[in-house]
Amino acid sequence: MLKSKRLNIRSLSKADHQFMLELLNSKGWIDNIGDRQVKTTIQTEKYISEILKKDSLQYLVIEKLDTSIPIGILSFMKRDQIEYPDFGFALLPSYHRQGYALEASSSYLHHLFSNHSKLTVAAICKKENTRSIQLLEKIGFTFNDILVKDKELLNLYLLQKENLIH
């Protein structure tokens, strides 16, 4: 588990199904990441089980330190179409614009680079997702390319340790 000033960052578990059901069906997730068609507790439990089975995929739950309430996730995965591992983040809407995504992302990436200094990390997002792009750039990610995934154009950003800002 990682800790920052206001947050705990821990591995996803099957016990997170209610939180994940809410997050997966939030407007921000559906608009910017995509509708996973996970609408029930049973579907959410299966979704989490699939994540936990994959060695190439890691979901970390962001919790408020003072309450242990889950407020979002960080993801780190290897995608077939991208050379580098992909980093992502998502928060429940009521926790947007409070600096939590920046704090959690920075803490996790500093930890990651302290263990893998030669690593390059990718992040992809829709070009319309200006808030996520601003956050990625604030952390030190730089635009690298445009990808096509499922007939959709996505911006590819890259980060190396020496460019990590926060």
N, C-alpha and C positions, 0 to 999 in steps of 0.2 A: 504494500500500500504506500502511495505517495501522499504527502501532506503539503499544502501551501498555506498561505496566510489565512484563507477563509474556507479551504476545501480539503476533502479527502478524495483520493482517486484510487479506486480499487477495481478488481476484476469483476466482470459481470457474473451473476449466478442465476440459477433457476428461480430463486426467491424474488428476482427483480421483474417478474412477469407483469404485475399491475403497472409499474412505472413504464416499462417498455411498451405496453399496450397504449398508454397515453401518449408517449413520445412518437411512436410509429404512426399514430393517427393525428398528430398535430399538423396544423396548416404548413408550418415551416418545413417539416419533414416531407410531407407529400409534395409541396411545391418545388423544393430544392433537391431532394434526394430521390423521391419517387414513392408511389403507393405500393407497399409490399403486400397488400391484400391480407393483412393480419388484423382481424376484427374481433376475435374472441380470445378468452383466456387460454383455451386449449391451443389455438393457433399460435398464440404468443409463446407458450411453453415449448411448442415444437420449434418455433423460430429460434429461440434461445438455445435449445438443445443442438440445433444445426450449427450455430455459431461456435458453441463450446467444443464441438467435434473437430473443427478445422484448425490445424496447426498454423495455417497461413493467415489466420484472422484473429484479431484480438479486439474485444470491446471492453472498455474501462468505464465504470460508472463514476460520475462526478457527484459528490455529495457535499452538502453544506456541513462544514466542520462542527458548528454549534448544535445542529439538529439531526445530523445523519440522514437528512431527507435527500433522495436522489433528484438531481435537477437536470442532468444531461449525460451525454456519453462522449468519449473519445474513441476513435477507431484507428486501427493500424493493421493493414493487410497487404498482401501481395496480389496484385491483379495481373492477369495474363497479358493484357494489352499495354501495360506500363512497365518500363524497365526497373523502376525503383518502388519501394514499398509506399503505399498511399496512406496518408494521415487524414483524418476527418474529425468533425465535431458537430454536435447538435445539442440544443438545450430546449427544455420546455418553454413555451412562450412567456410565461410569467417571470422568467429569469433572464430574458434578453436585456441587452443594453445596461448591464450592471457590472461588466468587466469579468464575469465568471468564465466565459469562453477563453478570453485572453489569458487569464490567470491559470486555468487548467491546462491549456495548450502549451503555454510557456514552461510550466513546471514539468509536464510530461516530456516535452522535446529536450529540455536541458538534461533531464535524467537519461533519456535515450542516447543523446550525444555523449554523455559522460561515459557510457559503456561501449559506444561504437563511433569513435571520432571520425572515421573515414566514410561514414554513411551519408548517402544522399536520400532525402525524403521528398516524396511527391505529394501534391494535393490537387484534386480536381474539383471544379465547380462550374455551374452555369455562369455565363458571362453577365446575366441579369442579376446575379446574386451579389450585389455590390457590398453588402455588409460583410459577407464572408470574405470577399476579395480584400476589403480594407483590413480585416483582421489578419489574414494571411500575410499581407504586405507589412503590417505593423510588427509581426513576428520575425520577418526577414525573408519570406518566400518571394521569389521573383517569377514573373511570367516567363514561360518557356515555349509553349506550343499550343495548338488547338487540336483536340482529339474529336473523333466522331464515334459516339457510342449509341447504338440503337437509333440511328438517324438523327441524333442530337449533337450539337456542337458544344464541347466542354473546354474550358480553359485549363491548361496544365501548368502548375506552379512547382518550382523546385526549391529546396532548402539544403544548404550544407552548413556544417557546424560554424564555420567562420562568419556566416551571414546571420546567425541567430541573434536577434536583437534583445528581446526581453528575457 
